[in-house]
Amino acid sequence: MQEDIKPLTDINVNTYRKANPFEAKVVGKKTLIDEGKENQVVHLSIDCNGFDFIEGQSIGVVPPGLSSKGKTHAVRLYSIASISKNTDENVTTLDLCVKRVVYENEVGEKKHGVCSNYLCDSKIGDVINCTGPAGRHFVLPPEEELNRPYIFIATGTGIAPFRAKIKKLLEYIPNYNEPVHLIFGVQYSKQLLYDDEFTKYNNENFHYYRALSREEKTAEGEKMYVHQKMLENIEIIWPQITDPRTIIYICGIKGMGQGIEDVIKSVAKDKDIDVENFWQLLQHRIKKEVY
């Protein structure tokens, strides 16, 4: 049976646009990963008084200056990594998790991502022009529907919205006792963003799995990605996958989606479940933000 997951209504979106941006002051900055300036992840806290959002939404950032075409830069969206005033009335800041982007173009020239480098180079007191909040589909269900199981699957800075969601569920929802699974994939253990926060949760229903593709191998000797970590722990996770109340959120690199789908279909087949029908029903409970 497929449960009807009620959408959250009355979601505030696009209060601020490029023409009337929200001026957010940087009030906190911490380097989470620093392997040289070209491989850096920064945690930024900005003053969010007047910017109302909920967990699972994004904020737009408008970099200063003009593009190569002489126009103002396009808005870049970043998932919000912190709980909202809706959850805790004492909240006054909004957190972002930003990876500095440096790459080579097709002719070998080194390029720097306009917005990521702007944010990573920002200083306390700087004012950032923002838009939003953006997004409706990746938020949690309404308060009366929150008490249900969740599976969160992330790679890299895709962990940002799950930091907020998990904090809300485990710290702010009274008597919340449903299973929560977090599968987080990175190359090396030193790249596990917010790992100390996730490991400190003393909740027997919270399951935290790390997939380290350059440090771990599967039983078959392959690199350990998030879908393989799911398969490795499938007997623990499967009851929630088949539970019609469970919502599965996926955030990170686009390519991981196929591996997750393949694992679920393979296990369903092994359990003599009608694979295509089961997968079709499951789409109702899978929410993605991939890039």
N, C-alpha and C positions, 0 to 999 in steps of 0.2 A: 504494500500500500504506500502511496506517495503522499506525504504530508504537505498541506498547503502552507508554505512559508509566507507569512504576512510581511509585506514590504513596510519599511519605515516611512511614514508620511510626514509632511511638513518639514522637509529637509531644507535648510538654508543654503542656497548656492548663488555664486556670482554677485554677492553684495558689492564687491569691489572689482572694477575692470581697469584696463589700461588707461582709460580716460579719467578715472577717479580712483587711483590706487590707494591701498592701505599703506601708510608709512610705518614700517615696523623697525624698531630700534634693536640692534643686537645687544643682548644683555649677558650672554654667556657663550663661551666657545671652548671646546675641548677636542684635541686630536685623538681619534680612536685608533687609527692605523697610520703609522708614519714610516714608510719604507722608501724614503726619498720623496721629494716634492711631486714626482710624477706618479706616485702610487700612495695616495693619501686619502683617508676618510675623516671627515670632520663632523662633530656634533655641534650644532648651533642652537641656541635658545634665543628667541626673539620675543619682545613685549607684544602680547596679543590682546591687550585691553581694547575692546571694540571690534575684534575679529572673532565672530562666533562660528565654531566648527564642531563637528562630532568625530569620534574615532572612525577611521576608515576613509576620511576625506583627504584631499590634497590642497596645497596652497600654490598659487602661481607666483613666480618671481620674474620681474622685468629687469634685465641687466641694463646698466646705464650705457649711454653712447649709441652709436649707429652701426648698422650692419654694413657689409661690403657694398650693398646696394643703396646705401644712404638712408635707410629707413630705421625706425626704432626696432630694437630687437624683439623677436617673438617671445611670448610668455613661455617659460619652462615650468612644468608641474613637478612638485616634490610631495611625496606622501608625508603626512604629519605623523611624527613618532611619539606623540605624548597625549595624555588624556585631556579631555575638554572641561570647560567650565560647567557644561551640562552634567558631567560626572562628579566634579569636585568644584564647588563654588569658589574655592580659594585659589584656583588656577589663574595665573597671570601671564604665563609664558607658553610658547609653542615651540616644540623641538623639531629640528630637521637633521637628517642623516645624509651627508653629501659626499660623494666620491669625486675626487678631482679627475677630470677626463683629459687625457693627453693621448694623442694618436697620430699616426702617419697617414697622409692622404694617398691617393693612387700614384702620385709621382714621388713619394718618399719624403714629402715635407712634413715637419712636425707641426701639429695643430693643437690648440688648447681649447677645450670646451668653454664657450663664452660664459655661461651662467655658473657652471660648477667651479671654475677658477675664480670667478668674482666672489662667490660665497665662501670658498675656502680661504681666500685672501682677506676677507672682511675682518674688521676689528671691533672690539667692544665700543659701543656708542655710534657705530655706523647706522645709517638709516637705509632700509631696503624697501623698494616699492613692490608691493604684492597685490595679487588679484585673488578672487575666490570668495569663499571656499568652493572647491570643485568636487564633483562626484556624488553619485547617489547609490550606485550598485554595490560598492565594496564596504558599505557600513554594516554594523551589527544590526540584528533585528530590533524591533521595539522593546522597551523595558519589560513588558509583560511576556515577551517571547524569548527573552535572553537565556533562560535556564534550559539549555540543551547542550549536546556535545558539539565540539568543534575540532576540525583538523586544519592546521595552518602549515603551509609548505612555502619556504622562502629560499632564495639564493641572494647572496651579497646584500646590498642595501635594500633589497626587497623585504628585509626583516622589519623595516621602519614601522609600517602600519600595525604589525603584529605585536610590537612592543607596547603600543597603546591599547590594543584590544585585550591582550592577556592581562595587562595591569588592571584594566577595568574589571574583567571577569573575576580575577583571583583576589583583588583587594577591595573592590567596591560593591560587589553584588552579594547581599546577605544570604548566607546558607547556600551559596552556589556549590554544588557537589557533582557536577557532570564531568565526564572525561574531556580533557583538552590535550591534543597531540600537536607538538611543534616539531617539524622536520626542517632543519636549517643546513643548507649546503654552501660550503666555501672550499677553496683549495687547501688552505692550511689552518691549523688551529688558531694561530695568532690573528687570523682574519675573522674570528667569530665575534661579531659585533654584539654588545650587550650580554655577552655570555655570563658574566657575573650576576646580572640581574635575573636571568632565567634559572641559573643553578641554585639561587638562594630561595626560590619558592618552595616552601615546605608544605606541599599539597600532594597527597598520594594519587590524586586524579590527574595531575599534570605530568605529562610524559614528554621529555625533551630528547630529541635524537639529533646528533651532529653527523653530517655527511662530509667527510674531508677527502676530496677527490685526489689530492696529491700525497696524502699520508696513509690512507686506508685502501685496502683491497677487498673485493668481494670474495666469497668462497671459490669462485671461478678465476680469481686473479685479475679481475677488471677494476677500473677505478670506481670509487664509491661515490655515486651521485645520489640525489634525493630520492629518485624512484627506486634505486637499489636499497637504500636505507629503509624505505617503506616496505619493500619486499622482505628484507631481513627481519622486520618486526611485524609482519603481516598478521600473525595470529593475535597480537595485542590490538592492532588497529582495525582489523576487519569488522569486528562487531559494530564499530562506529561508522564504517563505510556503508554498511548495510542498514544502519538505523535511519529511518526516514526523517528523524528529527535533526540529524547531523548536517552542518553546513561545512563545506570544504572551501577554504580560501587559498589561492595560489598567487604569489607575487615574486617577480624576479625575471630571469631570462626566459624568453619565449620558448626556447628549445626544450625546456624541462617538461612541458605539458604532454608531449608525445610519450615520453618515458612513463609518466604517471598513468596515462591512459592504458598503455600496453600492460603495465603491471596489474591494474585493476581488472582488465579484460581477461588476462591470463589466469588470475586467481579465480575469477568467476567461472571460467571454463572448467578449471580443475574441480570446482565444487558443484558441477552440473547445473549451473545457473544459466538461463537464457541470456547469453552475453549481450547481444544487441539491444534487447528489451531493457535489461538492467542498466546498460550504459545510457540509454536514452532517458530513463527515469532519473538517473543520477545527475544529468545536466542541470536539472532544476535546482540542485543543491551545490553546484560548483560555481564559484565566483573567482574571476581571474583579473589580475592587473599585471600584464607582462610586457616586456620591451625587447 
